[in-house]
């Protein structure tokens, strides 16, 4: 119970921080991969389907990886502090 309560604020902070980090990572990866400053918007009529969908898939993968790493790290930290895994 204590581990779960302790994890709540950690999870919230980790979620916000991971979202900001993932956005910055995606922007850099897109800049390197496509040579453009901004990824295409889905409604940009001058961009093709493949470019828009690849950008969306890459962004989703980066956000999922960063979020999972933050959640896992937060849970491991709580276990070190409390001795119990938050559920």
PyMOL commands that set and color helices and strands:
alter all, ss='L'
color gray80, all
select helices_A, chain A and resi 2-34+49-82
alter helices_A, ss='H'
color red, helices_A
deselect
rebuild
show_as cartoon
